Each structure stands twice: as C-alpha cells, then as structure tokens.
Amino acid sequence: MTINALIVEDEKPATERLIKLLHESEHEVSVLHVCDSVSQTVAWFKRNLPPDIMFLDIQLADGLSFEIFKHLYIPCPVIFTTAFEEYAIRAFKINSID
C-alpha cells in the first residue's frame, strides 16, 4: 500500500532531505505535493483530497503553520518537522506527535 504524503516546508534543502528519507523508508511513500507557505497549503487542501500523512514545518515564509488549523480541519496525522522545541507543547495541543 502506498502512503500519500504532503510536505509543507519552505527550505529546499530540508525538503530534499525529507523526500530522500521517505524514499529510503521501508514503506512505499508517494509525495503528492510540496507546499511552502500557509496560504499555499490552505489552497491545496481546498482543491485536493487529504493525504494519508502530512509533514509540516512550523516556521514558514508567511507565518506559523499553526494558522493552517484555523482555516481547515486536517483529518490526517501530522508530523511536525521543526528544529524549534519551543513549539512542541503548542503542537501537542492540536493532537500531533513529536
């Protein structure tokens, strides 16, 4: 079974590393799209079926990714991919896993 993933990340090297890790995984992962901002992510969800999983950076060019949850219900699991541990508690409050 293929796992369909959405990546939300605004730094190209981080995106490339994550895609490489996903392709090296024991699971078959298909990256549906890479969004680089809050606004692009909201627009993507409005036009597409939800992914099976979302990898979400917190600090994006147009704001914090927590804003996405104010605009949308995200039905899939979310994995935050950030270097900033101060966001961990806030991430847990929206039902995510570190």
ABEGO torsion letter per residue (X at the ends): XBBBBBBBBABAAAAAAAAAAAAABABBBBBABBBABAAAAAAAAAABBBBABBBBBABBAAEBAAAAAAABBBABBBBBBBABAAAAAAAAAAGBBX
